[in-house]
Amino acid sequence: MELVGVCKRYGRAEVLRGLSFRVDAGEAVALVGPNGAGKTTTLRILATLTRPTEGTARVCGWDVTRHADRVRRCVGMVTEQAGVYGRLSALETLHYFGALYGLDRREVQRRAEQLVSWLGMQEFCRSPAFTYSRGMRQRVQLARALLHDPSVLLLDEPTSGLDASTARVVREAVRSLARQGRCVVLATHSQEEAQQVCDRLLLLEGGVVRDELPSACVP
């Protein structure tokens, strides 16, 4: 993915001011900064949930504005608020979104079983989501984001408010996904967490990259 001179304004408020950076396949990059730095807005532009006011952003070679449908096929996104349907179980949620993605039923079943096992959801995957803890809900959201086997994964504060065990599962998943060749972008206010997970850290302030740091993450 690549952003070149991306600006985003809401009225007179300028959230992004000429943001530019690139993330290659097999790389995990963290956007690190305080609230208001532009992290979430950047992810929303990459996910085609909002349009840039100026500049260009491409994901898997597709322009996020002109080819939004193509981009969405390439992207999985995990947000800070793990919204799930309370009456559906994890498995039912995955089958529902599999249908929305247009995936074959047998392929959805295979992928769902893999993800349930990989993310340690076996004990609760058949119970309705209103019985889930926040950590359980976040695992479901991560599984949902990965269901269609996206090339790009966008994560917005994915471990915020999670217990240590679930946070560790999410961090290990991020490292594994990058090693598999995916492009991963993680937004976080915690430089310490970013160092544990990502290859590079982009320090955002006022809607621009103020500095770039290498990471000490475990290979």
C-alpha positions as a LaTeX table, in Angstrom:
\begin{tabular}{lrrr}
\hline
Residue & $x$ (\AA) & $y$ (\AA) & $z$ (\AA) \\
\hline
Met1 & 0.00 & 0.00 & 0.00 \\
Glu2 & 1.10 & 3.55 & $-0.58$ \\
Leu3 & $-0.13$ & 7.00 & 0.40 \\
Val4 & 1.18 & 10.10 & $-1.37$ \\
Gly5 & 0.36 & 13.59 & $-0.11$ \\
Val6 & $-2.88$ & 12.54 & 1.54 \\
Cys7 & $-4.88$ & 15.29 & 3.20 \\
Lys8 & $-8.19$ & 14.99 & 5.01 \\
Arg9 & $-10.28$ & 17.93 & 6.11 \\
Tyr10 & $-13.57$ & 18.08 & 7.96 \\
Gly11 & $-14.72$ & 21.63 & 7.42 \\
Arg12 & $-11.85$ & 23.78 & 8.71 \\
Ala13 & $-10.31$ & 20.97 & 10.73 \\
Glu14 & $-7.34$ & 19.40 & 8.94 \\
Val15 & $-6.77$ & 15.88 & 10.26 \\
Leu16 & $-4.15$ & 14.71 & 7.73 \\
Arg17 & $-1.69$ & 17.15 & 6.17 \\
Gly18 & 0.14 & 15.64 & 3.22 \\
Leu19 & 0.67 & 12.16 & 4.69 \\
Ser20 & 2.97 & 9.87 & 2.68 \\
Phe21 & 4.30 & 6.39 & 3.42 \\
Arg22 & 4.56 & 2.92 & 1.90 \\
Val23 & 4.11 & $-0.58$ & 3.37 \\
Asp24 & 5.26 & $-3.66$ & 1.45 \\
Ala25 & 3.96 & $-7.22$ & 1.51 \\
Gly26 & 5.34 & $-9.17$ & 4.45 \\
Glu27 & 5.83 & $-6.03$ & 6.49 \\
Ala28 & 4.09 & $-4.92$ & 9.70 \\
Val29 & 4.14 & $-1.16$ & 10.28 \\
Ala30 & 2.79 & 0.73 & 13.27 \\
Leu31 & 1.20 & 4.17 & 13.20 \\
Val32 & 2.04 & 5.53 & 16.64 \\
Gly33 & 0.69 & 8.73 & 18.11 \\
Pro34 & $-1.70$ & 10.35 & 20.58 \\
Asn35 & $-5.41$ & 10.78 & 20.07 \\
Gly36 & $-6.00$ & 13.17 & 17.20 \\
Ala37 & $-2.76$ & 12.34 & 15.40 \\
Gly38 & $-4.64$ & 10.96 & 12.39 \\
Lys39 & $-4.14$ & 7.22 & 12.93 \\
Thr40 & $-7.78$ & 6.12 & 12.65 \\
Thr41 & $-8.49$ & 8.50 & 9.77 \\
Thr42 & $-5.57$ & 6.97 & 7.86 \\
Leu43 & $-6.91$ & 3.45 & 8.37 \\
Arg44 & $-10.41$ & 4.51 & 7.35 \\
Ile45 & $-9.06$ & 5.96 & 4.10 \\
Leu46 & $-7.14$ & 2.75 & 3.36 \\
Ala47 & $-10.29$ & 0.73 & 4.08 \\
Thr48 & $-12.38$ & 3.00 & 1.76 \\
Leu49 & $-14.59$ & 4.08 & 4.67 \\
Thr50 & $-13.76$ & 7.74 & 4.04 \\
Arg51 & $-12.28$ & 9.57 & 1.06 \\
Pro52 & $-9.11$ & 11.66 & 1.11 \\
Thr53 & $-9.63$ & 15.35 & 0.45 \\
Glu54 & $-6.38$ & 15.51 & $-1.50$ \\
Gly55 & $-3.61$ & 13.12 & $-2.50$ \\
Thr56 & $-3.71$ & 9.48 & $-3.53$ \\
Ala57 & $-3.83$ & 6.18 & $-1.66$ \\
Arg58 & $-3.42$ & 2.77 & $-3.28$ \\
Val59 & $-3.95$ & $-0.70$ & $-1.84$ \\
Cys60 & $-2.80$ & $-3.74$ & $-3.84$ \\
Gly61 & $-2.36$ & $-1.38$ & $-6.78$ \\
Trp62 & $-5.94$ & $-0.10$ & $-6.65$ \\
Asp63 & $-6.88$ & 3.51 & $-5.97$ \\
Val64 & $-9.03$ & 3.70 & $-2.82$ \\
Thr65 & $-11.38$ & 6.26 & $-4.37$ \\
Arg66 & $-11.75$ & 5.05 & $-7.96$ \\
His67 & $-11.61$ & 1.31 & $-7.25$ \\
Ala68 & $-13.13$ & 1.00 & $-3.77$ \\
Asp69 & $-14.78$ & $-2.36$ & $-4.48$ \\
Arg70 & $-11.46$ & $-3.87$ & $-5.54$ \\
Val71 & $-9.72$ & $-2.49$ & $-2.47$ \\
Arg72 & $-12.33$ & $-3.95$ & $-0.12$ \\
Arg73 & $-11.64$ & $-7.43$ & $-1.48$ \\
Cys74 & $-7.99$ & $-7.00$ & $-0.48$ \\
Val75 & $-8.52$ & $-5.59$ & 3.02 \\
Gly76 & $-9.51$ & $-6.93$ & 6.43 \\
Met77 & $-10.03$ & $-4.43$ & 9.26 \\
Val78 & $-10.16$ & $-4.74$ & 13.04 \\
Thr79 & $-11.43$ & $-1.74$ & 15.00 \\
Glu80 & $-11.07$ & $-0.78$ & 18.64 \\
Gln81 & $-14.75$ & $-1.42$ & 19.33 \\
Ala82 & $-15.38$ & $-5.11$ & 18.63 \\
Gly83 & $-18.92$ & $-4.89$ & 17.31 \\
Val84 & $-20.55$ & $-8.29$ & 16.90 \\
Tyr85 & $-24.15$ & $-9.42$ & 16.59 \\
Gly86 & $-25.16$ & $-10.47$ & 20.09 \\
Arg87 & $-27.56$ & $-13.25$ & 19.05 \\
Leu88 & $-25.10$ & $-14.90$ & 16.66 \\
Ser89 & $-22.34$ & $-17.26$ & 17.72 \\
Ala90 & $-18.80$ & $-16.84$ & 16.40 \\
Leu91 & $-19.39$ & $-19.57$ & 13.82 \\
Glu92 & $-22.70$ & $-18.07$ & 12.72 \\
Thr93 & $-21.03$ & $-14.66$ & 12.40 \\
Leu94 & $-18.31$ & $-16.11$ & 10.18 \\
His95 & $-20.83$ & $-17.92$ & 7.98 \\
Tyr96 & $-22.91$ & $-14.75$ & 7.68 \\
Phe97 & $-19.93$ & $-12.64$ & 6.59 \\
Gly98 & $-18.72$ & $-15.41$ & 4.34 \\
Ala99 & $-22.01$ & $-15.14$ & 2.46 \\
Leu100 & $-21.59$ & $-11.35$ & 2.22 \\
Tyr101 & $-18.11$ & $-11.87$ & 0.75 \\
Gly102 & $-19.63$ & $-14.28$ & $-1.78$ \\
Leu103 & $-17.52$ & $-17.21$ & $-0.60$ \\
Asp104 & $-18.48$ & $-20.81$ & $-1.27$ \\
Arg105 & $-20.17$ & $-22.42$ & 1.76 \\
Arg106 & $-17.61$ & $-25.22$ & 1.97 \\
Glu107 & $-14.77$ & $-22.70$ & 1.76 \\
Val108 & $-16.34$ & $-20.67$ & 4.58 \\
Gln109 & $-16.65$ & $-23.80$ & 6.69 \\
Arg110 & $-13.00$ & $-24.67$ & 6.10 \\
Arg111 & $-11.76$ & $-21.15$ & 6.82 \\
Ala112 & $-13.98$ & $-20.79$ & 9.90 \\
Glu113 & $-12.68$ & $-24.02$ & 11.40 \\
Gln114 & $-9.09$ & $-22.94$ & 10.79 \\
Leu115 & $-9.61$ & $-19.52$ & 12.35 \\
Val116 & $-11.51$ & $-20.86$ & 15.37 \\
Ser117 & $-8.63$ & $-23.22$ & 16.06 \\
Trp118 & $-5.86$ & $-20.70$ & 15.38 \\
Leu119 & $-7.39$ & $-18.00$ & 17.60 \\
Gly120 & $-8.35$ & $-20.39$ & 20.40 \\
Met121 & $-12.11$ & $-19.92$ & 20.11 \\
Gln122 & $-13.16$ & $-23.57$ & 20.39 \\
Glu123 & $-14.72$ & $-23.26$ & 23.85 \\
Phe124 & $-17.11$ & $-20.45$ & 23.00 \\
Cys125 & $-17.54$ & $-20.46$ & 19.21 \\
Arg126 & $-21.08$ & $-21.95$ & 19.37 \\
Ser127 & $-22.41$ & $-19.70$ & 22.15 \\
Pro128 & $-24.25$ & $-16.44$ & 21.38 \\
Ala129 & $-21.99$ & $-13.39$ & 21.36 \\
Phe130 & $-23.92$ & $-11.55$ & 24.08 \\
Thr131 & $-22.25$ & $-13.98$ & 26.51 \\
Tyr132 & $-18.72$ & $-13.09$ & 25.31 \\
Ser133 & $-16.11$ & $-11.04$ & 27.11 \\
Arg134 & $-14.44$ & $-8.15$ & 25.32 \\
Gly135 & $-11.47$ & $-10.37$ & 24.53 \\
Met136 & $-13.68$ & $-13.04$ & 23.00 \\
Arg137 & $-15.43$ & $-10.44$ & 20.86 \\
Gln138 & $-12.11$ & $-9.11$ & 19.63 \\
Arg139 & $-11.03$ & $-12.60$ & 18.57 \\
Val140 & $-14.28$ & $-12.94$ & 16.60 \\
Gln141 & $-13.63$ & $-9.61$ & 14.93 \\
Leu142 & $-10.10$ & $-10.67$ & 13.97 \\
Ala143 & $-11.42$ & $-13.95$ & 12.56 \\
Arg144 & $-14.06$ & $-12.06$ & 10.59 \\
Ala145 & $-11.38$ & $-9.73$ & 9.16 \\
Leu146 & $-9.30$ & $-12.71$ & 8.02 \\
Leu147 & $-12.15$ & $-14.84$ & 6.68 \\
His148 & $-11.74$ & $-13.81$ & 3.02 \\
Asp149 & $-7.93$ & $-14.24$ & 3.21 \\
Pro150 & $-7.06$ & $-10.56$ & 2.64 \\
Ser151 & $-3.64$ & $-9.38$ & 1.49 \\
Val152 & $-3.83$ & $-6.34$ & 3.78 \\
Leu153 & $-4.81$ & $-6.20$ & 7.45 \\
Leu154 & $-5.64$ & $-2.92$ & 9.19 \\
Leu155 & $-5.83$ & $-2.88$ & 12.98 \\
Asp156 & $-7.00$ & 0.10 & 15.05 \\
Glu157 & $-5.93$ & $-0.23$ & 18.72 \\
Pro158 & $-6.68$ & $-3.98$ & 18.56 \\
Thr159 & $-5.48$ & $-4.78$ & 22.11 \\
Ser160 & $-7.04$ & $-1.79$ & 23.89 \\
Gly161 & $-8.76$ & $-2.94$ & 27.08 \\
Leu162 & $-7.96$ & $-6.62$ & 26.53 \\
Asp163 & $-6.72$ & $-9.05$ & 29.16 \\
Ala164 & $-3.07$ & $-10.09$ & 28.90 \\
Ser165 & $-3.86$ & $-13.50$ & 27.40 \\
Thr166 & $-6.02$ & $-12.18$ & 24.55 \\
Ala167 & $-3.62$ & $-9.29$ & 23.88 \\
Arg168 & $-0.83$ & $-11.82$ & 23.49 \\
Val169 & $-2.94$ & $-13.87$ & 21.03 \\
Val170 & $-3.56$ & $-10.75$ & 18.94 \\
Arg171 & 0.11 & $-9.70$ & 18.94 \\
Glu172 & 1.26 & $-13.19$ & 17.96 \\
Ala173 & $-1.34$ & $-13.26$ & 15.19 \\
Val174 & $-0.09$ & $-9.95$ & 13.78 \\
Arg175 & 3.51 & $-11.17$ & 13.66 \\
Ser176 & 2.44 & $-14.46$ & 12.06 \\
Leu177 & 0.33 & $-12.74$ & 9.40 \\
Ala178 & 3.22 & $-10.50$ & 8.35 \\
Arg179 & 5.52 & $-13.52$ & 8.12 \\
Gln180 & 2.95 & $-15.13$ & 5.81 \\
Gly181 & 3.42 & $-12.25$ & 3.38 \\
Arg182 & 0.54 & $-10.00$ & 4.31 \\
Cys183 & 0.82 & $-6.25$ & 4.59 \\
Val184 & $-0.14$ & $-5.20$ & 8.15 \\
Val185 & $-0.77$ & $-1.69$ & 9.48 \\
Leu186 & $-1.36$ & $-1.31$ & 13.22 \\
Ala187 & $-2.53$ & 1.95 & 14.80 \\
Thr188 & $-1.68$ & 2.36 & 18.47 \\
His189 & $-0.85$ & 5.02 & 21.04 \\
Ser190 & 1.65 & 2.64 & 22.69 \\
Gln191 & 5.17 & 2.74 & 21.30 \\
Glu192 & 6.06 & $-0.18$ & 23.57 \\
Glu193 & 3.40 & $-2.42$ & 22.03 \\
Ala194 & 4.38 & $-1.36$ & 18.52 \\
Gln195 & 7.99 & $-2.34$ & 19.23 \\
Gln196 & 6.83 & $-5.83$ & 20.19 \\
Val197 & 4.85 & $-6.41$ & 17.02 \\
Cys198 & 5.99 & $-4.34$ & 14.05 \\
Asp199 & 8.99 & $-3.96$ & 11.75 \\
Arg200 & 8.81 & $-0.17$ & 11.57 \\
Leu201 & 7.19 & 2.59 & 13.60 \\
Leu202 & 5.84 & 5.75 & 11.99 \\
Leu203 & 5.39 & 8.45 & 14.61 \\
Leu204 & 2.37 & 10.58 & 13.67 \\
Glu205 & 1.73 & 14.05 & 14.99 \\
Gly206 & $-0.73$ & 16.57 & 13.63 \\
Gly207 & $-1.55$ & 14.46 & 10.61 \\
Val208 & 2.00 & 13.94 & 9.31 \\
Val209 & 4.85 & 11.49 & 9.91 \\
Arg210 & 7.25 & 13.25 & 12.29 \\
Asp211 & 9.74 & 10.41 & 12.58 \\
Glu212 & 10.35 & 6.80 & 11.59 \\
Leu213 & 11.94 & 4.23 & 13.89 \\
Pro214 & 13.12 & 0.66 & 13.35 \\
Ser215 & 11.58 & $-1.96$ & 15.61 \\
Ala216 & 13.08 & $-4.42$ & 18.05 \\
Cys217 & 10.28 & $-6.93$ & 17.44 \\
Val218 & 10.98 & $-10.64$ & 17.73 \\
Pro219 & 11.80 & $-12.13$ & 14.28 \\
\hline
\end{tabular}
